[in-house]
């Protein structure tokens, strides 16, 4: 997920870790070198996506990036409904 200016600092504060630790261990530079993104697990899912009682949950929900908050209303991808267990049925 793309990080806008200031979002990484908020996430680091929420997690209670130094900003340098967050940026060096939990972000990556986009291929075009224009922005930072949260790193992903080996399956491609966000490192902050967890499973609680069989439901997907975000570990950083109160401070999650704007791009995450906009999904799936403002952006999505073909077949996202099948990959996102918590997807509303009306999409």
Secondary structure as GFF3:
##gff-version 3
##sequence-region A 1 91
A	DSSP	alpha_helix	7	15	.	.	.	ID=ss1
A	DSSP	alpha_helix	19	26	.	.	.	ID=ss2
A	DSSP	beta_strand	27	29	.	.	.	ID=ss3
A	DSSP	beta_strand	36	38	.	.	.	ID=ss4
A	DSSP	beta_strand	49	52	.	.	.	ID=ss5
A	DSSP	beta_strand	55	58	.	.	.	ID=ss6
A	DSSP	three_ten_helix	61	63	.	.	.	ID=ss7
A	DSSP	alpha_helix	66	70	.	.	.	ID=ss8
A	DSSP	alpha_helix	80	83	.	.	.	ID=ss9
###
